[in-house]
Amino acid sequence: MLLAFDYTQGLNSSMGNVTQPRFSLGMEYRGISFLPLRTGLSMGGRDGVRWAAGFALDFHAVCLDVATENIGMLFSRKIPQTVSVAAGLRIVI
């Protein structure tokens, strides 16, 4: 298991930057060696509270990461205006 803590704060408000601080706490759990499960919570900044989740398929030479930054929208009664999903592929040669 891996735990991570982040503190982010912009120094100015130009180009979408925010001067309000944001705190994030994340966790990765590898119950199966090639399938890390990830989740995290961020508070502050412009967005308030956000819950993120994701997973990876990690085969050492090839790794596919998939995540969303706001999984809480799935449990909201409101219809979400936006949905975000991120994916990344790493190939080690």
C-alpha positions as CSV (number, residue, x, y, z in Angstrom):
1,M,0.0,0.0,0.0
2,L,1.2,3.5,-0.8
3,L,-0.1,6.7,0.8
4,A,0.6,10.2,-0.6
5,F,-0.3,13.7,0.6
6,D,-0.2,16.9,-1.5
7,Y,-0.4,20.6,-0.8
8,T,-1.0,22.8,-3.8
9,Q,-1.4,26.6,-3.9
10,G,-1.0,29.0,-6.8
11,L,1.0,32.2,-6.4
12,N,-1.2,34.2,-8.7
13,S,-4.7,33.9,-10.3
14,S,-3.6,34.1,-14.0
15,M,-4.6,31.6,-16.6
16,G,-6.9,29.5,-14.4
17,N,-4.6,29.4,-11.4
18,V,-6.1,29.6,-8.0
19,T,-4.5,31.2,-4.9
20,Q,-6.7,29.1,-2.5
21,P,-4.8,26.1,-1.0
22,R,-5.8,22.6,-1.9
23,F,-5.0,19.5,0.1
24,S,-5.0,16.0,-1.3
25,L,-4.7,12.5,0.2
26,G,-4.3,9.5,-2.0
27,M,-3.8,5.7,-1.7
28,E,-2.7,2.9,-4.0
29,Y,-3.3,-0.7,-3.1
30,R,-1.8,-3.7,-5.0
31,G,-3.7,-6.8,-3.9
32,I,-2.9,-8.2,-7.2
33,S,0.6,-7.3,-8.4
34,F,-0.4,-6.1,-11.9
35,L,-3.6,-4.4,-10.9
36,P,-3.1,-1.4,-8.6
37,L,-6.3,0.2,-7.4
38,R,-6.1,4.0,-6.5
39,T,-8.4,6.4,-4.7
40,G,-8.0,9.9,-3.3
41,L,-9.7,12.8,-1.8
42,S,-8.9,16.5,-2.4
43,M,-10.3,19.5,-0.4
44,G,-10.0,23.2,-1.1
45,G,-9.2,25.2,-4.1
46,R,-11.9,26.2,-6.6
47,D,-13.6,22.8,-6.7
48,G,-14.3,22.1,-3.0
49,V,-14.3,18.4,-2.1
50,R,-13.5,15.8,-4.9
51,W,-13.2,12.1,-4.7
52,A,-11.0,10.4,-7.4
53,A,-10.6,6.8,-8.3
54,G,-8.6,4.8,-10.8
55,F,-6.7,1.6,-11.6
56,A,-3.8,0.5,-13.7
57,L,-2.8,-2.6,-15.7
58,D,0.9,-2.8,-14.9
59,F,2.9,-5.4,-16.8
60,H,6.4,-3.8,-16.2
61,A,7.2,-3.1,-19.8
62,V,3.7,-1.7,-20.6
63,C,1.4,0.1,-18.1
64,L,-2.1,1.5,-18.8
65,D,-3.5,3.9,-16.2
66,V,-7.2,4.9,-16.1
67,A,-8.8,7.4,-13.6
68,T,-11.5,10.0,-13.0
69,E,-11.0,13.0,-10.8
70,N,-14.6,13.3,-9.6
71,I,-16.2,9.9,-8.9
72,G,-18.6,11.5,-6.5
73,M,-20.7,12.7,-9.5
74,L,-21.9,9.1,-9.8
75,F,-23.7,9.4,-6.5
76,S,-25.2,12.9,-7.0
77,R,-28.9,13.4,-7.7
78,K,-28.0,16.1,-10.2
79,I,-27.2,15.2,-13.8
80,P,-23.5,16.0,-14.2
81,Q,-22.6,18.8,-16.6
82,T,-19.1,17.4,-17.3
83,V,-17.4,14.0,-16.9
84,S,-13.7,13.6,-16.8
85,V,-11.7,10.4,-17.5
86,A,-8.0,10.3,-18.0
87,A,-5.9,7.5,-19.5
88,G,-2.1,7.1,-19.9
89,L,0.1,4.5,-21.5
90,R,3.7,3.9,-20.6
91,I,6.0,1.7,-22.7
92,V,9.5,0.9,-21.3
93,I,12.1,0.0,-23.9
